[in-house]
Amino acid sequence: MQQGAMKPKPRTTGGAITVVRRLDGIDVSRLANLSLNENAWGTVPGAVAAAADAAAHASLYADTRSWALREAIGAFYGVDPACVVPGNGSEEILDIAGRVYARPGDEILAPALSFAQFRIVAWRLGVDYVESPTTGQLDVDMDAMIAAITPRTRVIFLANPGNPTGRAVSGAELMRLADAVPGNVLLVLDCAYAEFGDAEAGAVAMRLAQERPNVLTTRTFSKAWGLAGMRLGWGVATREVADALNAMRGIGNVSGPAQMAGIAGMRHAETPAWLDQTLANVIRARELLTGGLRQAGFEVPVSHTNFVMARVPSDAGFHAGDVVRRVAEAGVLIRACDDYGLDDWLRISAGLDGPMRSVIETMTDMAIRG
């Protein structure tokens, strides 16, 4: 056969969703980044030193079971370590859940405007991805979501609070969904932003995962804990589900430095106060962004995360992409949401005062000038 006559065919079923984008003529690596929802106030105490110590033994494999990490998670959150699933970020656990419970011909269900990884899991598996509609423009329509469950549904993903929307579902609504999900369907509650949202809803998600044999709740160290670069997440479920997921995950899927960073962070005496201060910082920054952008004429819904969504008015005379470029020229990177079908929306992380005030001033100037 002639070389080059045929090419391998990618088995994806939709377009790519790009997290980090190029801006022609602008070196985005030199900008203050308010596009990825990182913790602008640093890393949980003790984690960096513990990771550095672990890196000194990089020639050796880390514990493939991540057992000490699972014990630390269990002690901090009050869950059975045997029911904890450690992951290379919580995204890996979402992927494992799909691989364990869904096959081609099945359906994965999620609300519209959900975390991009949900769709990617379905693409990887050749599973049909089904979206239930929103109510208003950004909120989960729980009635529609429950109605979208079919005999082919095998996995349901719900991010709470949501990304990219920043919106949240109450604990009562989570219970209603869990009660409606058939026993042969895995309900995955992705709570990556739980620290910034409704504490009661977060508690309900944890309780459901421990009590219901078809619920998995995932959490991450990337956001509130300031360990995004370590790629460290975890899930909790009943023992049967946890055993199935742990059997599927990669051997040594969590690196030694990541394990030690998570353990040290959860065991550090200053951690509870540090997390409280992080939450206070996020709330203050979120309120600053919300107030400043609303005053400038942008629609900014209430957020339950460490970022806000801002909508460019239809009569503004400019588009979301124009705002991203102008703000980048002022030294800050923010995110347009057109790849979610939200062409007139922007997502802006809560961060330090300087970059946020630059965003507010630039967007206010654009609104004034049109």
C-alpha positions in Angstrom: 0.0 0.0 0.0 1.3 3.4 -0.9 2.5 5.4 2.1 0.2 8.3 2.9 -2.7 6.8 0.8 -4.7 6.3 4.0 -4.8 8.2 7.3 -6.0 7.1 10.7 -9.5 8.4 11.4 -10.1 10.1 14.8 -13.1 8.6 16.6 -14.4 11.8 18.0 -18.0 12.8 17.3 -17.9 16.5 17.7 -15.7 19.6 17.6 -12.9 20.3 20.0 -13.3 22.5 23.1 -10.2 24.6 23.7 -9.3 25.6 27.2 -6.3 27.9 26.4 -6.5 29.9 23.2 -4.1 31.9 21.2 -4.5 35.6 20.7 -2.7 36.7 17.6 0.1 39.2 18.5 -0.3 38.7 22.2 1.9 36.4 24.4 -0.7 35.1 26.7 1.9 33.5 29.0 2.8 37.0 30.1 -0.7 37.9 31.2 -2.3 37.7 34.6 -4.6 34.7 34.1 -8.2 35.0 35.1 -9.4 32.4 32.6 -8.8 29.1 34.4 -10.3 29.6 37.8 -7.1 28.9 39.7 -6.6 29.9 43.4 -4.9 33.3 43.1 -4.0 33.2 46.8 -1.6 30.3 46.5 -1.4 26.7 47.8 -2.6 25.0 51.0 0.1 25.1 53.8 2.6 22.3 53.8 1.8 21.0 50.4 4.8 22.5 48.4 7.4 21.3 50.9 5.9 17.8 51.0 5.8 17.6 47.2 9.5 18.7 47.1 10.5 16.0 49.6 8.6 13.4 47.6 10.3 14.6 44.4 13.7 13.7 46.0 12.6 10.0 45.6 11.4 10.4 42.0 13.3 7.2 41.0 10.9 5.1 43.1 7.2 4.3 42.5 4.7 5.9 44.8 2.1 3.8 46.6 -0.1 2.5 43.7 -3.1 2.4 46.0 -2.6 5.9 47.3 -3.7 4.5 50.6 -2.2 7.2 52.9 -3.9 9.8 50.8 -7.2 8.0 51.0 -6.8 7.7 54.8 -6.1 11.5 55.0 -9.2 12.3 52.8 -11.2 9.9 55.0 -10.1 11.6 58.2 -10.6 15.2 56.8 -14.0 14.6 55.2 -15.4 11.8 57.5 -15.6 9.1 54.8 -14.3 5.5 54.7 -10.9 5.4 53.0 -11.9 2.2 51.2 -14.7 4.1 49.5 -12.4 6.8 48.2 -11.2 6.8 44.6 -8.0 8.9 44.0 -7.5 10.5 40.6 -5.1 12.4 38.4 -7.5 15.3 38.8 -11.2 14.7 39.2 -11.4 14.6 35.4 -9.8 11.2 35.4 -12.4 9.8 37.8 -15.2 11.1 35.5 -13.5 9.2 32.6 -13.2 6.1 34.7 -16.8 6.2 35.6 -17.8 6.4 31.9 -15.5 3.4 31.1 -16.8 1.3 33.9 -20.5 1.9 33.4 -21.1 2.9 29.7 -20.6 1.2 26.3 -21.4 2.1 22.7 -25.2 2.2 22.3 -25.7 3.6 25.8 -26.4 7.2 26.6 -24.6 9.6 28.9 -26.9 12.4 30.1 -25.9 15.9 31.4 -27.5 19.3 31.4 -26.8 21.7 28.5 -23.9 24.1 29.3 -22.1 21.5 31.4 -18.4 20.9 32.0 -16.7 20.0 28.7 -15.2 16.8 30.2 -18.7 15.2 30.3 -19.0 15.3 26.5 -15.4 14.3 26.1 -16.0 11.1 28.1 -18.8 10.2 25.8 -16.7 10.9 22.7 -13.9 8.6 24.0 -16.3 5.8 24.5 -18.5 6.2 21.4 -21.5 6.6 23.7 -24.4 8.9 22.7 -24.2 12.2 24.6 -27.6 13.6 25.5 -28.2 17.2 26.9 -31.2 18.2 28.8 -32.3 21.9 28.3 -31.6 24.7 30.7 -34.2 27.0 32.2 -33.7 30.6 31.6 -30.3 30.6 29.9 -27.9 29.2 32.5 -29.8 27.2 35.1 -30.4 23.4 35.2 -34.0 22.5 34.5 -34.4 19.6 36.8 -37.8 18.5 35.5 -36.3 18.4 32.0 -33.3 16.5 33.2 -35.4 13.8 34.9 -37.6 13.6 31.8 -34.5 13.0 29.6 -33.6 9.7 31.3 -34.3 6.8 29.0 -33.8 3.0 29.1 -30.4 3.6 27.4 -29.2 6.0 30.0 -26.3 4.6 31.9 -24.4 7.6 33.4 -25.7 11.0 34.4 -23.3 13.8 35.0 -24.2 16.9 37.0 -21.7 19.6 38.0 -22.8 21.4 41.1 -22.0 24.3 41.2 -21.7 24.4 37.4 -18.9 25.2 35.0 -19.0 27.4 32.9 -22.3 28.8 34.4 -21.4 29.3 38.0 -25.0 28.4 38.9 -26.0 25.8 41.5 -28.7 23.2 42.3 -30.0 23.1 45.8 -29.7 20.1 48.1 -33.4 19.4 47.8 -33.1 19.3 44.0 -30.2 16.9 44.2 -32.3 14.6 46.4 -35.2 14.8 43.9 -32.8 13.8 41.1 -31.3 11.0 43.1 -34.7 9.6 43.9 -35.7 9.7 40.2 -32.6 8.0 38.8 -33.1 4.3 38.1 -31.0 1.9 40.2 -29.0 0.7 37.1 -27.8 4.3 36.2 -24.8 5.9 37.9 -25.4 9.4 39.0 -22.1 11.4 39.1 -22.2 14.6 41.1 -19.1 16.6 40.1 -18.5 19.0 43.0 -15.2 20.7 42.0 -16.4 24.1 43.2 -18.3 22.9 46.3 -16.2 24.9 48.7 -17.5 28.1 47.1 -21.2 27.2 46.9 -24.1 26.1 49.1 -22.6 24.1 52.0 -25.9 22.2 52.4 -25.9 21.1 48.8 -22.3 19.9 49.2 -23.2 17.9 52.3 -26.1 16.3 50.5 -23.9 15.2 47.6 -21.4 13.6 50.0 -24.2 11.9 51.9 -25.8 10.5 48.7 -22.5 9.1 47.6 -22.1 7.2 50.9 -25.7 6.0 51.1 -26.9 5.3 47.6 -25.5 2.4 45.6 -25.6 4.3 42.3 -24.1 7.7 43.2 -20.5 8.9 42.9 -19.4 12.3 44.1 -16.2 13.8 42.9 -14.0 16.6 44.4 -10.8 18.3 43.5 -7.7 19.9 45.1 -7.3 22.2 42.1 -9.5 25.1 43.1 -10.0 25.9 46.8 -6.8 24.0 47.8 -4.6 25.7 45.2 -3.1 22.4 43.8 -4.2 22.7 40.2 -0.7 21.9 38.9 -0.5 18.7 40.9 -3.5 17.2 39.2 -5.1 15.7 42.3 -8.8 14.8 42.7 -10.9 12.1 44.4 -14.3 10.6 44.4 -16.4 8.9 47.0 -19.0 6.2 46.6 -20.3 3.0 48.3 -17.7 0.3 48.5 -19.0 -1.7 45.5 -18.8 1.3 43.2 -15.5 2.5 44.6 -14.0 -1.0 44.2 -15.1 -1.1 40.5 -13.6 2.3 39.8 -10.4 1.6 41.7 -10.0 -1.6 39.7 -10.2 0.4 36.4 -7.9 3.4 37.3 -4.3 3.3 36.1 -1.6 1.8 38.3 0.1 4.7 40.1 -2.3 7.2 38.6 -1.5 9.7 41.3 2.1 10.7 41.5 4.2 10.6 44.7 4.5 14.4 44.9 0.8 14.9 44.4 -0.1 12.3 47.0 2.3 13.9 49.6 1.0 17.4 48.8 -2.6 16.3 49.4 -1.7 14.5 52.6 0.3 17.3 54.0 -2.4 19.9 53.2 -5.1 18.0 54.9 -3.0 17.3 58.0 -1.5 20.8 58.4 -2.8 22.6 61.5 -3.3 25.8 59.6 -5.4 24.3 56.8 -9.0 25.0 58.2 -8.2 28.7 58.8 -6.4 28.9 55.4 -9.4 27.4 53.6 -11.7 29.9 55.4 -9.5 32.8 54.4 -9.5 31.5 50.8 -13.2 31.4 50.7 -13.4 34.9 52.2 -11.0 36.2 49.5 -13.0 34.6 46.7 -16.3 36.0 48.0 -14.8 39.5 48.3 -13.3 39.3 44.8 -16.5 37.8 43.3 -18.5 40.7 44.8 -16.0 43.2 43.4 -16.3 41.8 39.9 -20.0 41.4 40.1 -20.6 45.0 41.3 -18.2 46.6 39.0 -19.4 44.9 35.9 -23.0 45.3 36.7 -22.4 49.0 37.1 -20.8 49.1 33.7 -24.0 47.6 32.2 -23.1 43.9 31.9 -25.4 41.2 33.0 -23.7 39.2 35.8 -25.8 36.4 37.4 -25.1 35.3 41.0 -22.2 32.9 41.1 -21.6 30.0 43.4 -18.0 29.4 42.3 -14.7 31.3 42.1 -15.6 33.0 38.9 -18.4 35.1 37.4 -20.2 35.1 34.1 -20.7 38.4 32.3 -22.9 39.0 29.3 -22.2 41.6 26.7 -25.4 43.6 26.0 -26.8 43.0 22.6 -26.6 46.7 21.7 -23.1 47.2 23.0 -21.5 47.6 19.6 -18.8 45.0 20.4 -18.6 41.2 21.0 -17.2 38.9 23.7 -14.2 38.2 21.6 -13.5 41.9 21.3 -13.6 42.2 25.1 -11.1 39.3 25.5 -8.6 41.0 23.2 -9.0 44.5 24.8 -8.6 43.0 28.3 -5.6 41.0 27.2 -4.0 44.2 25.8 -4.5 45.6 29.3 -2.5 42.6 30.7 -5.2 40.1 31.8 -6.5 36.9 30.2 -10.2 36.1 30.5 -12.3 33.6 28.7 -15.0 33.8 26.0 -17.6 31.1 26.1 -18.6 30.7 22.4 -17.5 27.1 22.4 -20.4 26.4 24.8 -22.8 28.2 22.5 -22.7 31.3 24.7 -21.5 33.7 22.1 -22.1 36.9 24.1 -20.8 35.6 27.5 -17.5 35.9 29.3 -16.1 33.9 32.2 -13.8 35.7 34.6 -12.0 34.2 37.6 -12.0 35.8 41.0 -8.5 36.9 41.6 -6.2 39.6 43.0 -7.3 43.2 43.1 -4.9 44.5 40.4 -5.9 42.3 37.5 -9.6 42.4 38.5 -9.7 46.2 38.6 -7.9 46.2 35.2 -10.7 44.0 33.8 -13.4 46.2 35.3 -11.8 49.4 34.1 -11.3 48.1 30.6 -14.8 46.7 30.2 -16.3 49.9 31.7 -14.4 52.0 29.2 -15.6 49.7 26.3 -19.2 50.0 27.6 -18.9 53.8 27.7 -17.3 54.2 24.3 -19.5 51.4 22.6 
